[in-house]
Amino acid sequence: MDIGDTAPAFTLPDETGEPRSLDDLVADGPVVLFFYPLAMSAGCTAEACHFRDLAAEFGALGATPVGISTDAVDRQAAFSRKHSLGYPLLSDADGEVAEAFGVRRRITIAPTKRKTFVIGAGREVLGVVKSELNMRAHADKALELVRAGR
């Protein structure tokens, strides 16, 4: 999945169990879809909290952060509550969406790569952020990409 590609359509449950489709999410503006390996881990917590800390800036641009991992709905709910994240966390329990986006790994310790996609109208991929080790890079670079697209 790269810039200019059309992101695959999907519907997954969020942390409340509510089904969320990518089409519905992008109808309200750009979506910053960030894949992370494991809710509650130190790195993923730092990444998710940085997205939370920049939520007002994303919101001012009409963009919505959306986290996605293979964690179950109840774990996503606990993660969101514990850190007051305030944006959707989607449960891709079987890893099919991760596979479609090219971020699925075959190891169970870290089942997905840490990768972020900025997705606009028509599910067009407007930008991609890759970094396994810099937890702040995803939100920072995604915010730059959203700003550049305005």
Secondary structure, DSSP 8 states (H G I E B T S, - for coil): --TT-B----EEE-TTS-EEEHHHHHTTS-EEEEE-S-TTSHHHHHHHHHHHHTHHHHHHTT-EEEEEES--HHHHHHHHHHHT--S-EEE-TT-HHHHHTT-B-S-SSS-B--EEEEE-GGGBEEEEEE-SS-TTHHHHHHHHHHHHT-
